[in-house]
């Protein structure tokens, strides 16, 4: 699971955990370049 505050590609900051499912985890994040909230899916290959 990604920790709150983790930066992805120096653009997206993880702000919180939303849910888990059969394919992975979903997080609430902020695009720091445009100050927009986005959802990010962490996909797990099986």
mmCIF entry with sequence, helices, sheets and N, C-alpha, C, O atoms, coordinates in Angstrom:
data_MODEL
# 
_entry.id   MODEL 
# 
_entity.id                         1 
_entity.type                       polymer 
_entity.pdbx_number_of_molecules   1 
# 
_entity_poly.entity_id                      1 
_entity_poly.type                           'polypeptide(L)' 
_entity_poly.nstd_linkage                   no 
_entity_poly.nstd_monomer                   no 
_entity_poly.pdbx_seq_one_letter_code       
;(UNK)(UNK)(UNK)(UNK)(UNK)(UNK)(UNK)(UNK)(UNK)(UNK)(UNK)(UNK)(UNK)(UNK)(UNK)(UNK)
(UNK)(UNK)(UNK)(UNK)(UNK)(UNK)(UNK)(UNK)(UNK)(UNK)(UNK)(UNK)(UNK)(UNK)(UNK)(UNK)
(UNK)(UNK)(UNK)(UNK)(UNK)(UNK)(UNK)(UNK)(UNK)(UNK)(UNK)(UNK)(UNK)(UNK)
;
_entity_poly.pdbx_seq_one_letter_code_can   XXXXXXXXXXXXXXXXXXXXXXXXXXXXXXXXXXXXXXXXXXXXXX 
_entity_poly.pdbx_strand_id                 A 
# 
loop_
_entity_poly_seq.entity_id 
_entity_poly_seq.num 
_entity_poly_seq.mon_id 
_entity_poly_seq.hetero 
1 1  UNK n 
1 2  UNK n 
1 3  UNK n 
1 4  UNK n 
1 5  UNK n 
1 6  UNK n 
1 7  UNK n 
1 8  UNK n 
1 9  UNK n 
1 10 UNK n 
1 11 UNK n 
1 12 UNK n 
1 13 UNK n 
1 14 UNK n 
1 15 UNK n 
1 16 UNK n 
1 17 UNK n 
1 18 UNK n 
1 19 UNK n 
1 20 UNK n 
1 21 UNK n 
1 22 UNK n 
1 23 UNK n 
1 24 UNK n 
1 25 UNK n 
1 26 UNK n 
1 27 UNK n 
1 28 UNK n 
1 29 UNK n 
1 30 UNK n 
1 31 UNK n 
1 32 UNK n 
1 33 UNK n 
1 34 UNK n 
1 35 UNK n 
1 36 UNK n 
1 37 UNK n 
1 38 UNK n 
1 39 UNK n 
1 40 UNK n 
1 41 UNK n 
1 42 UNK n 
1 43 UNK n 
1 44 UNK n 
1 45 UNK n 
1 46 UNK n 
# 
_struct_asym.id          A 
_struct_asym.entity_id   1 
# 
_struct_sheet.id               AA1 
_struct_sheet.type             ? 
_struct_sheet.number_strands   4 
_struct_sheet.details          ? 
# 
loop_
_struct_sheet_order.sheet_id 
_struct_sheet_order.range_id_1 
_struct_sheet_order.range_id_2 
_struct_sheet_order.offset 
_struct_sheet_order.sense 
AA1 1 2 ? anti-parallel 
AA1 2 3 ? anti-parallel 
AA1 3 4 ? anti-parallel 
# 
loop_
_struct_sheet_range.sheet_id 
_struct_sheet_range.id 
_struct_sheet_range.beg_label_comp_id 
_struct_sheet_range.beg_label_asym_id 
_struct_sheet_range.beg_label_seq_id 
_struct_sheet_range.pdbx_beg_PDB_ins_code 
_struct_sheet_range.end_label_comp_id 
_struct_sheet_range.end_label_asym_id 
_struct_sheet_range.end_label_seq_id 
_struct_sheet_range.pdbx_end_PDB_ins_code 
_struct_sheet_range.beg_auth_comp_id 
_struct_sheet_range.beg_auth_asym_id 
_struct_sheet_range.beg_auth_seq_id 
_struct_sheet_range.end_auth_comp_id 
_struct_sheet_range.end_auth_asym_id 
_struct_sheet_range.end_auth_seq_id 
AA1 1 UNK A 7  ? UNK A 8  ? UNK A 7  UNK A 8  
AA1 2 UNK A 12 ? UNK A 20 ? UNK A 12 UNK A 20 
AA1 3 UNK A 24 ? UNK A 31 ? UNK A 24 UNK A 31 
AA1 4 UNK A 36 ? UNK A 43 ? UNK A 36 UNK A 43 
# 
loop_
_atom_site.group_PDB 
_atom_site.id 
_atom_site.type_symbol 
_atom_site.label_atom_id 
_atom_site.label_alt_id 
_atom_site.label_comp_id 
_atom_site.label_asym_id 
_atom_site.label_entity_id 
_atom_site.label_seq_id 
_atom_site.pdbx_PDB_ins_code 
_atom_site.Cartn_x 
_atom_site.Cartn_y 
_atom_site.Cartn_z 
_atom_site.occupancy 
_atom_site.B_iso_or_equiv 
_atom_site.pdbx_formal_charge 
_atom_site.auth_seq_id 
_atom_site.auth_comp_id 
_atom_site.auth_asym_id 
_atom_site.auth_atom_id 
_atom_site.pdbx_PDB_model_num 
ATOM 1   N N  . UNK A 1 1  ? 0.846   -1.173  0.000   1.00 0.00 ? 1  UNK A N  1 
ATOM 2   C CA . UNK A 1 1  ? 0.000   0.000   0.000   1.00 0.00 ? 1  UNK A CA 1 
ATOM 3   C C  . UNK A 1 1  ? 0.896   1.242   0.000   1.00 0.00 ? 1  UNK A C  1 
ATOM 4   O O  . UNK A 1 1  ? 1.904   1.288   0.706   1.00 0.00 ? 1  UNK A O  1 
ATOM 5   N N  . UNK A 1 2  ? 0.524   2.237   -0.789  1.00 0.00 ? 2  UNK A N  1 
ATOM 6   C CA . UNK A 1 2  ? 1.283   3.490   -0.850  1.00 0.00 ? 2  UNK A CA 1 
ATOM 7   C C  . UNK A 1 2  ? 0.987   4.343   0.388   1.00 0.00 ? 2  UNK A C  1 
ATOM 8   O O  . UNK A 1 2  ? -0.148  4.384   0.863   1.00 0.00 ? 2  UNK A O  1 
ATOM 9   N N  . UNK A 1 3  ? 1.994   5.008   0.894   1.00 0.00 ? 3  UNK A N  1 
ATOM 10  C CA . UNK A 1 3  ? 1.854   5.852   2.078   1.00 0.00 ? 3  UNK A CA 1 
ATOM 11  C C  . UNK A 1 3  ? 1.395   7.255   1.689   1.00 0.00 ? 3  UNK A C  1 
ATOM 12  O O  . UNK A 1 3  ? 1.751   7.759   0.624   1.00 0.00 ? 3  UNK A O  1 
ATOM 13  N N  . UNK A 1 4  ? 0.606   7.880   2.554   1.00 0.00 ? 4  UNK A N  1 
ATOM 14  C CA . UNK A 1 4  ? 0.196   9.268   2.359   1.00 0.00 ? 4  UNK A CA 1 
ATOM 15  C C  . UNK A 1 4  ? 1.460   10.128  2.257   1.00 0.00 ? 4  UNK A C  1 
ATOM 16  O O  . UNK A 1 4  ? 2.390   9.978   3.051   1.00 0.00 ? 4  UNK A O  1 
ATOM 17  N N  . UNK A 1 5  ? 1.481   11.026  1.274   1.00 0.00 ? 5  UNK A N  1 
ATOM 18  C CA . UNK A 1 5  ? 2.639   11.885  1.048   1.00 0.00 ? 5  UNK A CA 1 
ATOM 19  C C  . UNK A 1 5  ? 3.585   11.372  -0.017  1.00 0.00 ? 5  UNK A C  1 
ATOM 20  O O  . UNK A 1 5  ? 4.471   12.107  -0.454  1.00 0.00 ? 5  UNK A O  1 
ATOM 21  N N  . UNK A 1 6  ? 3.419   10.114  -0.452  1.00 0.00 ? 6  UNK A N  1 
ATOM 22  C CA . UNK A 1 6  ? 4.259   9.562   -1.510  1.00 0.00 ? 6  UNK A CA 1 
ATOM 23  C C  . UNK A 1 6  ? 4.063   10.366  -2.792  1.00 0.00 ? 6  UNK A C  1 
ATOM 24  O O  . UNK A 1 6  ? 2.934   10.673  -3.175  1.00 0.00 ? 6  UNK A O  1 
ATOM 25  N N  . UNK A 1 7  ? 5.177   10.706  -3.455  1.00 0.00 ? 7  UNK A N  1 
ATOM 26  C CA . UNK A 1 7  ? 5.114   11.414  -4.733  1.00 0.00 ? 7  UNK A CA 1 
ATOM 27  C C  . UNK A 1 7  ? 5.341   10.422  -5.866  1.00 0.00 ? 7  UNK A C  1 
ATOM 28  O O  . UNK A 1 7  ? 6.262   9.607   -5.813  1.00 0.00 ? 7  UNK A O  1 
ATOM 29  N N  . UNK A 1 8  ? 4.503   10.495  -6.885  1.00 0.00 ? 8  UNK A N  1 
ATOM 30  C CA . UNK A 1 8  ? 4.632   9.659   -8.072  1.00 0.00 ? 8  UNK A CA 1 
ATOM 31  C C  . UNK A 1 8  ? 4.993   10.549  -9.250  1.00 0.00 ? 8  UNK A C  1 
ATOM 32  O O  . UNK A 1 8  ? 4.268   11.488  -9.577  1.00 0.00 ? 8  UNK A O  1 
ATOM 33  N N  . UNK A 1 9  ? 6.125   10.245  -9.887  1.00 0.00 ? 9  UNK A N  1 
ATOM 34  C CA . UNK A 1 9  ? 6.629   11.020  -11.035 1.00 0.00 ? 9  UNK A CA 1 
ATOM 35  C C  . UNK A 1 9  ? 6.775   12.508  -10.721 1.00 0.00 ? 9  UNK A C  1 
ATOM 36  O O  . UNK A 1 9  ? 6.725   13.336  -11.630 1.00 0.00 ? 9  UNK A O  1 
ATOM 37  N N  . UNK A 1 10 ? 6.952   12.849  -9.471  1.00 0.00 ? 10 UNK A N  1 
ATOM 38  C CA . UNK A 1 10 ? 7.096   14.245  -9.024  1.00 0.00 ? 10 UNK A CA 1 
ATOM 39  C C  . UNK A 1 10 ? 5.915   15.122  -9.425  1.00 0.00 ? 10 UNK A C  1 
ATOM 40  O O  . UNK A 1 10 ? 6.042   16.346  -9.472  1.00 0.00 ? 10 UNK A O  1 
ATOM 41  N N  . UNK A 1 11 ? 4.760   14.507  -9.717  1.00 0.00 ? 11 UNK A N  1 
ATOM 42  C CA . UNK A 1 11 ? 3.566   15.258  -10.117 1.00 0.00 ? 11 UNK A CA 1 
ATOM 43  C C  . UNK A 1 11 ? 2.394   14.957  -9.184  1.00 0.00 ? 11 UNK A C  1 
ATOM 44  O O  . UNK A 1 11 ? 1.650   15.862  -8.807  1.00 0.00 ? 11 UNK A O  1 
ATOM 45  N N  . UNK A 1 12 ? 2.232   13.697  -8.815  1.00 0.00 ? 12 UNK A N  1 
ATOM 46  C CA . UNK A 1 12 ? 1.075   13.271  -8.040  1.00 0.00 ? 12 UNK A CA 1 
ATOM 47  C C  . UNK A 1 12 ? 1.469   12.959  -6.603  1.00 0.00 ? 12 UNK A C  1 
ATOM 48  O O  . UNK A 1 12 ? 2.405   12.198  -6.357  1.00 0.00 ? 12 UNK A O  1 
ATOM 49  N N  . UNK A 1 13 ? 0.745   13.555  -5.655  1.00 0.00 ? 13 UNK A N  1 
ATOM 50  C CA . UNK A 1 13 ? 0.974   13.306  -4.232  1.00 0.00 ? 13 UNK A CA 1 
ATOM 51  C C  . UNK A 1 13 ? -0.193  12.482  -3.686  1.00 0.00 ? 13 UNK A C  1 
ATOM 52  O O  . UNK A 1 13 ? -1.350  12.879  -3.822  1.00 0.00 ? 13 UNK A O  1 
ATOM 53  N N  . UNK A 1 14 ? 0.104   11.355  -3.080  1.00 0.00 ? 14 UNK A N  1 
ATOM 54  C CA . UNK A 1 14 ? -0.931  10.508  -2.499  1.00 0.00 ? 14 UNK A CA 1 
ATOM 55  C C  . UNK A 1 14 ? -1.467  11.197  -1.246  1.00 0.00 ? 14 UNK A C  1 
ATOM 56  O O  . UNK A 1 14 ? -0.714  11.524  -0.330  1.00 0.00 ? 14 UNK A O  1 
ATOM 57  N N  . UNK A 1 15 ? -2.807  11.413  -1.224  1.00 0.00 ? 15 UNK A N  1 
ATOM 58  C CA . UNK A 1 15 ? -3.449  12.091  -0.097  1.00 0.00 ? 15 UNK A CA 1 
ATOM 59  C C  . UNK A 1 15 ? -4.233  11.132  0.792   1.00 0.00 ? 15 UNK A C  1 
ATOM 60  O O  . UNK A 1 15 ? -4.503  11.439  1.953   1.00 0.00 ? 15 UNK A O  1 
ATOM 61  N N  . UNK A 1 16 ? -4.595  9.981   0.256   1.00 0.00 ? 16 UNK A N  1 
ATOM 62  C CA . UNK A 1 16 ? -5.351  9.035   1.065   1.00 0.00 ? 16 UNK A CA 1 
ATOM 63  C C  . UNK A 1 16 ? -5.702  7.781   0.294   1.00 0.00 ? 16 UNK A C  1 
ATOM 64  O O  . UNK A 1 16 ? -5.585  7.719   -0.930  1.00 0.00 ? 16 UNK A O  1 
ATOM 65  N N  . UNK A 1 17 ? -6.131  6.797   1.036   1.00 0.00 ? 17 UNK A N  1 
ATOM 66  C CA . UNK A 1 17 ? -6.542  5.504   0.483   1.00 0.00 ? 17 UNK A CA 1 
ATOM 67  C C  . UNK A 1 17 ? -8.053  5.538   0.287   1.00 0.00 ? 17 UNK A C  1 
ATOM 68  O O  . UNK A 1 17 ? -8.779  6.007   1.162   1.00 0.00 ? 17 UNK A O  1 
ATOM 69  N N  . UNK A 1 18 ? -8.537  5.041   -0.865  1.00 0.00 ? 18 UNK A N  1 
ATOM 70  C CA . UNK A 1 18 ? -9.978  4.999   -1.114  1.00 0.00 ? 18 UNK A CA 1 
ATOM 71  C C  . UNK A 1 18 ? -10.550 3.586   -0.969  1.00 0.00 ? 18 UNK A C  1 
ATOM 72  O O  . UNK A 1 18 ? -11.503 3.379   -0.219  1.00 0.00 ? 18 UNK A O  1 
ATOM 73  N N  . UNK A 1 19 ? -9.970  2.611   -1.685  1.00 0.00 ? 19 UNK A N  1 
ATOM 74  C CA . UNK A 1 19 ? -10.555 1.266   -1.669  1.00 0.00 ? 19 UNK A CA 1 
ATOM 75  C C  . UNK A 1 19 ? -9.599  0.251   -2.277  1.00 0.00 ? 19 UNK A C  1 
ATOM 76  O O  . UNK A 1 19 ? -8.617  0.599   -2.934  1.00 0.00 ? 19 UNK A O  1 
ATOM 77  N N  . UNK A 1 20 ? -9.923  -1.024  -2.034  1.00 0.00 ? 20 UNK A N  1 
ATOM 78  C CA . UNK A 1 20 ? -9.222  -2.139  -2.667  1.00 0.00 ? 20 UNK A CA 1 
ATOM 79  C C  . UNK A 1 20 ? -10.247 -3.000  -3.381  1.00 0.00 ? 20 UNK A C  1 
ATOM 80  O O  . UNK A 1 20 ? -11.417 -3.058  -3.005  1.00 0.00 ? 20 UNK A O  1 
ATOM 81  N N  . UNK A 1 21 ? -9.774  -3.664  -4.418  1.00 0.00 ? 21 UNK A N  1 
ATOM 82  C CA . UNK A 1 21 ? -10.645 -4.567  -5.147  1.00 0.00 ? 21 UNK A CA 1 
ATOM 83  C C  . UNK A 1 21 ? -9.833  -5.720  -5.693  1.00 0.00 ? 21 UNK A C  1 
ATOM 84  O O  . UNK A 1 21 ? -8.692  -5.939  -5.286  1.00 0.00 ? 21 UNK A O  1 
ATOM 85  N N  . UNK A 1 22 ? -10.421 -6.452  -6.611  1.00 0.00 ? 22 UNK A N  1 
ATOM 86  C CA . UNK A 1 22 ? -9.770  -7.613  -7.177  1.00 0.00 ? 22 UNK A CA 1 
ATOM 87  C C  . UNK A 1 22 ? -8.553  -7.298  -8.026  1.00 0.00 ? 22 UNK A C  1 
ATOM 88  O O  . UNK A 1 22 ? -7.716  -8.171  -8.254  1.00 0.00 ? 22 UNK A O  1 
ATOM 89  N N  . UNK A 1 23 ? -8.441  -6.062  -8.498  1.00 0.00 ? 23 UNK A N  1 
ATOM 90  C CA . UNK A 1 23 ? -7.333  -5.691  -9.374  1.00 0.00 ? 23 UNK A CA 1 
ATOM 91  C C  . UNK A 1 23 ? -6.277  -4.821  -8.715  1.00 0.00 ? 23 UNK A C  1 
ATOM 92  O O  . UNK A 1 23 ? -5.191  -4.659  -9.273  1.00 0.00 ? 23 UNK A O  1 
ATOM 93  N N  . UNK A 1 24 ? -6.558  -4.252  -7.543  1.00 0.00 ? 24 UNK A N  1 
ATOM 94  C CA . UNK A 1 24 ? -5.562  -3.417  -6.891  1.00 0.00 ? 24 UNK A CA 1 
ATOM 95  C C  . UNK A 1 24 ? -6.160  -2.433  -5.911  1.00 0.00 ? 24 UNK A C  1 
ATOM 96  O O  . UNK A 1 24 ? -7.274  -2.623  -5.423  1.00 0.00 ? 24 UNK A O  1 
ATOM 97  N N  . UNK A 1 25 ? -5.409  -1.375  -5.626  1.00 0.00 ? 25 UNK A N  1 
ATOM 98  C CA . UNK A 1 25 ? -5.813  -0.332  -4.680  1.00 0.00 ? 25 UNK A CA 1 
ATOM 99  C C  . UNK A 1 25 ? -6.077  0.974   -5.424  1.00 0.00 ? 25 UNK A C  1 
ATOM 100 O O  . UNK A 1 25 ? -5.477  1.255   -6.461  1.00 0.00 ? 25 UNK A O  1 
ATOM 101 N N  . UNK A 1 26 ? -6.998  1.767   -4.858  1.00 0.00 ? 26 UNK A N  1 
ATOM 102 C CA . UNK A 1 26 ? -7.300  3.079   -5.427  1.00 0.00 ? 26 UNK A CA 1 
ATOM 103 C C  . UNK A 1 26 ? -7.037  4.135   -4.361  1.00 0.00 ? 26 UNK A C  1 
ATOM 104 O O  . UNK A 1 26 ? -7.391  3.968   -3.193  1.00 0.00 ? 26 UNK A O  1 
ATOM 105 N N  . UNK A 1 27 ? -6.406  5.230   -4.791  1.00 0.00 ? 27 UNK A N  1 
ATOM 106 C CA . UNK A 1 27 ? -5.996  6.289   -3.877  1.00 0.00 ? 27 UNK A CA 1 
ATOM 107 C C  . UNK A 1 27 ? -6.533  7.639   -4.342  1.00 0.00 ? 27 UNK A C  1 
ATOM 108 O O  . UNK A 1 27 ? -6.750  7.857   -5.534  1.00 0.00 ? 27 UNK A O  1 
ATOM 109 N N  . UNK A 1 28 ? -6.742  8.530   -3.396  1.00 0.00 ? 28 UNK A N  1 
ATOM 110 C CA . UNK A 1 28 ? -7.015  9.929   -3.678  1.00 0.00 ? 28 UNK A CA 1 
ATOM 111 C C  . UNK A 1 28 ? -5.659  10.618  -3.742  1.00 0.00 ? 28 UNK A C  1 
ATOM 112 O O  . UNK A 1 28 ? -4.816  10.416  -2.868  1.00 0.00 ? 28 UNK A O  1 
ATOM 113 N N  . UNK A 1 29 ? -5.448  11.426  -4.766  1.00 0.00 ? 29 UNK A N  1 
ATOM 114 C CA . UNK A 1 29 ? -4.160  12.098  -4.948  1.00 0.00 ? 29 UNK A CA 1 
ATOM 115 C C  . UNK A 1 29 ? -4.387  13.512  -5.463  1.00 0.00 ? 29 UNK A C  1 
ATOM 116 O O  . UNK A 1 29 ? -5.489  13.871  -5.880  1.00 0.00 ? 29 UNK A O  1 
ATOM 117 N N  . UNK A 1 30 ? -3.325  14.304  -5.425  1.00 0.00 ? 30 UNK A N  1 
ATOM 118 C CA . UNK A 1 30 ? -3.357  15.665  -5.957  1.00 0.00 ? 30 UNK A CA 1 
ATOM 119 C C  . UNK A 1 30 ? -2.302  15.806  -7.034  1.00 0.00 ? 30 UNK A C  1 
ATOM 120 O O  . UNK A 1 30 ? -1.151  15.417  -6.839  1.00 0.00 ? 30 UNK A O  1 
ATOM 121 N N  . UNK A 1 31 ? -2.698  16.366  -8.182  1.00 0.00 ? 31 UNK A N  1 
ATOM 122 C CA . UNK A 1 31 ? -1.751  16.756  -9.219  1.00 0.00 ? 31 UNK A CA 1 
ATOM 123 C C  . UNK A 1 31 ? -1.207  18.102  -8.762  1.00 0.00 ? 31 UNK A C  1 
ATOM 124 O O  . UNK A 1 31 ? -1.908  19.113  -8.826  1.00 0.00 ? 31 UNK A O  1 
ATOM 125 N N  . UNK A 1 32 ? 0.042   18.119  -8.299  1.00 0.00 ? 32 UNK A N  1 
ATOM 126 C CA . UNK A 1 32 ? 0.597   19.335  -7.700  1.00 0.00 ? 32 UNK A CA 1 
ATOM 127 C C  . UNK A 1 32 ? 0.887   20.430  -8.732  1.00 0.00 ? 32 UNK A C  1 
ATOM 128 O O  . UNK A 1 32 ? 1.010   21.599  -8.365  1.00 0.00 ? 32 UNK A O  1 
ATOM 129 N N  . UNK A 1 33 ? 0.999   20.071  -10.016 1.00 0.00 ? 33 UNK A N  1 
ATOM 130 C CA . UNK A 1 33 ? 1.221   21.085  -11.056 1.00 0.00 ? 33 UNK A CA 1 
ATOM 131 C C  . UNK A 1 33 ? -0.016  21.941  -11.272 1.00 0.00 ? 33 UNK A C  1 
ATOM 132 O O  . UNK A 1 33 ? 0.096   23.145  -11.501 1.00 0.00 ? 33 UNK A O  1 
ATOM 133 N N  . UNK A 1 34 ? -1.211  21.323  -11.202 1.00 0.00 ? 34 UNK A N  1 
ATOM 134 C CA . UNK A 1 34 ? -2.463  22.026  -11.498 1.00 0.00 ? 34 UNK A CA 1 
ATOM 135 C C  . UNK A 1 34 ? -3.376  22.143  -10.283 1.00 0.00 ? 34 UNK A C  1 
ATOM 136 O O  . UNK A 1 34 ? -4.479  22.678  -10.393 1.00 0.00 ? 34 UNK A O  1 
ATOM 137 N N  . UNK A 1 35 ? -2.930  21.647  -9.115  1.00 0.00 ? 35 UNK A N  1 
ATOM 138 C CA . UNK A 1 35 ? -3.725  21.676  -7.882  1.00 0.00 ? 35 UNK A CA 1 
ATOM 139 C C  . UNK A 1 35 ? -5.105  21.051  -8.105  1.00 0.00 ? 35 UNK A C  1 
ATOM 140 O O  . UNK A 1 35 ? -6.126  21.619  -7.717  1.00 0.00 ? 35 UNK A O  1 
ATOM 141 N N  . UNK A 1 36 ? -5.119  19.867  -8.741  1.00 0.00 ? 36 UNK A N  1 
ATOM 142 C CA . UNK A 1 36 ? -6.363  19.139  -9.008  1.00 0.00 ? 36 UNK A CA 1 
ATOM 143 C C  . UNK A 1 36 ? -6.341  17.804  -8.285  1.00 0.00 ? 36 UNK A C  1 
ATOM 144 O O  . UNK A 1 36 ? -5.301  17.153  -8.198  1.00 0.00 ? 36 UNK A O  1 
ATOM 145 N N  . UNK A 1 37 ? -7.502  17.399  -7.764  1.00 0.00 ? 37 UNK A N  1 
ATOM 146 C CA . UNK A 1 37 ? -7.602  16.088  -7.147  1.00 0.00 ? 37 UNK A CA 1 
ATOM 147 C C  . UNK A 1 37 ? -7.903  15.045  -8.214  1.00 0.00 ? 37 UNK A C  1 
ATOM 148 O O  . UNK A 1 37 ? -8.688  15.282  -9.131  1.00 0.00 ? 37 UNK A O  1 
ATOM 149 N N  . UNK A 1 38 ? -7.265  13.886  -8.077  1.00 0.00 ? 38 UNK A N  1 
ATOM 150 C CA . UNK A 1 38 ? -7.429  12.784  -9.016  1.00 0.00 ? 38 UNK A CA 1 
ATOM 151 C C  . UNK A 1 38 ? -7.508  11.478  -8.227  1.00 0.00 ? 38 UNK A C  1 
ATOM 152 O O  . UNK A 1 38 ? -7.158  11.427  -7.048  1.00 0.00 ? 38 UNK A O  1 
ATOM 153 N N  . UNK A 1 39 ? -7.968  10.438  -8.889  1.00 0.00 ? 39 UNK A N  1 
ATOM 154 C CA . UNK A 1 39 ? -7.916  9.088   -8.330  1.00 0.00 ? 39 UNK A CA 1 
ATOM 155 C C  . UNK A 1 39 ? -6.827  8.330   -9.080  1.00 0.00 ? 39 UNK A C  1 
ATOM 156 O O  . UNK A 1 39 ? -6.703  8.449   -10.299 1.00 0.00 ? 39 UNK A O  1 
ATOM 157 N N  . UNK A 1 40 ? -6.047  7.554   -8.348  1.00 0.00 ? 40 UNK A N  1 
ATOM 158 C CA . UNK A 1 40 ? -4.973  6.753   -8.944  1.00 0.00 ? 40 UNK A CA 1 
ATOM 159 C C  . UNK A 1 40 ? -5.199  5.297   -8.586  1.00 0.00 ? 40 UNK A C  1 
ATOM 160 O O  . UNK A 1 40 ? -5.424  4.957   -7.424  1.00 0.00 ? 40 UNK A O  1 
ATOM 161 N N  . UNK A 1 41 ? -5.137  4.447   -9.587  1.00 0.00 ? 41 UNK A N  1 
ATOM 162 C CA . UNK A 1 41 ? -5.303  3.014   -9.397  1.00 0.00 ? 41 UNK A CA 1 
ATOM 163 C C  . UNK A 1 41 ? -3.935  2.341   -9.418  1.00 0.00 ? 41 UNK A C  1 
ATOM 164 O O  . UNK A 1 41 ? -3.168  2.514   -10.364 1.00 0.00 ? 41 UNK A O  1 
ATOM 165 N N  . UNK A 1 42 ? -3.635  1.579   -8.381  1.00 0.00 ? 42 UNK A N  1 
ATOM 166 C CA . UNK A 1 42 ? -2.431  0.760   -8.314  1.00 0.00 ? 42 UNK A CA 1 
ATOM 167 C C  . UNK A 1 42 ? -2.860  -0.642  -8.739  1.00 0.00 ? 42 UNK A C  1 
ATOM 168 O O  . UNK A 1 42 ? -3.538  -1.340  -7.984  1.00 0.00 ? 42 UNK A O  1 
ATOM 169 N N  . UNK A 1 43 ? -2.474  -1.052  -9.930  1.00 0.00 ? 43 UNK A N  1 
ATOM 170 C CA . UNK A 1 43 ? -2.942  -2.287  -10.558 1.00 0.00 ? 43 UNK A CA 1 
ATOM 171 C C  . UNK A 1 43 ? -1.986  -3.435  -10.259 1.00 0.00 ? 43 UNK A C  1 
ATOM 172 O O  . UNK A 1 43 ? -0.772  -3.302  -10.410 1.00 0.00 ? 43 UNK A O  1 
ATOM 173 N N  . UNK A 1 44 ? -2.547  -4.559  -9.835  1.00 0.00 ? 44 UNK A N  1 
ATOM 174 C CA . UNK A 1 44 ? -1.760  -5.752  -9.541  1.00 0.00 ? 44 UNK A CA 1 
ATOM 175 C C  . UNK A 1 44 ? -1.972  -6.805  -10.620 1.00 0.00 ? 44 UNK A C  1 
ATOM 176 O O  . UNK A 1 44 ? -3.093  -7.269  -10.828 1.00 0.00 ? 44 UNK A O  1 
ATOM 177 N N  . UNK A 1 45 ? -0.900  -7.183  -11.305 1.00 0.00 ? 45 UNK A N  1 
ATOM 178 C CA . UNK A 1 45 ? -0.971  -8.240  -12.315 1.00 0.00 ? 45 UNK A CA 1 
ATOM 179 C C  . UNK A 1 45 ? -1.026  -9.587  -11.606 1.00 0.00 ? 45 UNK A C  1 
ATOM 180 O O  . UNK A 1 45 ? -0.322  -9.800  -10.619 1.00 0.00 ? 45 UNK A O  1 
ATOM 181 N N  . UNK A 1 46 ? -1.850  -10.484 -12.099 1.00 0.00 ? 46 UNK A N  1 
ATOM 182 C CA . UNK A 1 46 ? -1.927  -11.821 -11.513 1.00 0.00 ? 46 UNK A CA 1 
ATOM 183 C C  . UNK A 1 46 ? -1.334  -12.834 -12.435 1.00 0.00 ? 46 UNK A C  1 
ATOM 184 O O  . UNK A 1 46 ? -1.308  -14.022 -12.113 1.00 0.00 ? 46 UNK A O  1 
# 
